[in-house]
Amino acid sequence: MQPPTAILETHLLTIGSAIKNMHVLILANGSPPPRDLAQRVAATADLIIATDGAAMKAYDLGLQPHLICGDFDSIDKAHASQLFPAAEIVVAPNQDYADLEKSLQLARDRGATQVTVLGATGGRLDHTLANLALLLSWHRTMTLCIQEANTFLWCLSANRNSPSKRILPTQPDDIISVIAIEPAILSIHGVQWEADHLLLQPGTRAVSNKALGRNVEIELVQGTVFLCLLSSSIRETPAP
Amino acid sequence: MQPPTAILETHLLTIGSAIKNMHVLILANGSPPPRDLAQRVAATADLIIATDGAAMKAYDLGLQPHLICGDFDSIDKAHASQLFPAAEIVVAPNQDYADLEKSLQLARDRGATQVTVLGATGGRLDHTLANLALLLSWHRTMTLCIQEANTFLWCLSANRNSPSKRILPTQPDDIISVIAIEPAILSIHGVQWEADHLLLQPGTRAVSNKALGRNVEIELVQGTVFLCLLSSSIRETPAP
């Protein structure tokens, strides 16, 4: 489940490569996020990438992408450059991978340690699924979050030799859902329905738990899960 | 990855239990499908189940559910009975599982061999994810399809001792996407970009292939994948 390499058919470039703990915002070409949310996330990002046709959505949202990356089949390069004259155009024509996957590799190559993806959901169901699969592939490489309005989605995996622990900053009544994609064993504390070493099968078993206070602690000792936080108020991406 | 048992806190009942090759339509409480699609699928179903509050959506869509199943927190029983006096009300108060999972168990207990779920997507992201996880759990038990307008989603899994082969009835230019959730090995024929024993990692690698003719053949020899068909015209759920 390592991310594929050598997707990009471009030279490594240098924007952002000197920044430590670099937070990258990637705007993908699914349903656009609310304008205020996009601008709030952009304000915390060191680097903003728009994938291909999402450049037009970035324009409508008032974002200024530093990079526009893709095969340029949804927008032509001239139009992208006209919208954002200062942006670097990264042409990645490889048809084997979607533009979001190419953009993740670009983000990694520029030094990203934390990536927030907006616009990854709400379009075609197969695109949404493929974007969710990117969380599965890439979450070990960087802190990767798909955000949809006030909903934050991460992936977490562990095995008996290498448990994973996350402390999520929450507000009371935030909703926490854990969805296993294979049998998982986990403990969860700081919620209405706590659990210790719960064997979680794929399904709806651990959906819609509720945060009691300022922290929810999740310890996974086996398996791979999606971890979903539905926040009760608008705020920036928490970095667990 | 076997589905959990004993979710339902009700007696086994008898509607539909004598039908062979029983096709069940479950209407879940996400984004409602187009009215004409709902009615076309319903016309091919031997049994129609609405999950809890989806009973109101069924009413709006002109469907007549035989069963309404859930914890009745989104609609009260009296209201459900008023909308559909002939429907059987199946109260399943167990809060550990969502109403769609309870409805799948009900469908199985009534003898379902093929289940089409409408309204499983498009609501809360964690609900959509949990419903996708139900495909992972239940696809070995029955032919299970999540349908969203003209998009059909199945799950397929295999191991070296037990390969899986599917022949999808297609139309030229239908889009076929295969999304792995773990490293998978598969062959695909009858499409624009054919592959033999392709090692597919989770990600966007095999998204947006195109059917050339009336059949697409997929053989999986290892792993678990989502198999997504985007049909170019409205039609009933194909049964691969």
Interface residues (C-beta under 8 A of the other chain):
Chain A: M1 Q2 P3 P4 D96 Y97 A98 L100 E101 T121 R124 L125 D126 H127 T128 L129 A130 N131 L132 A133 L134 L136 S137 E148 T151 L153 I175 S177 I179 A180 I181 E182 P183 Q201 P202 G203 T204 R205 V207 S208 F226 C228 L230
Chain B: M1 Q2 P3 P4 D96 Y97 A98 L100 E101 T121 R124 L125 D126 H127 T128 L129 A130 N131 L132 A133 L134 L136 S137 E148 T151 L153 I175 S177 I179 A180 I181 E182 P183 Q201 P202 G203 T204 R205 V207 S208 F226 C228 L230
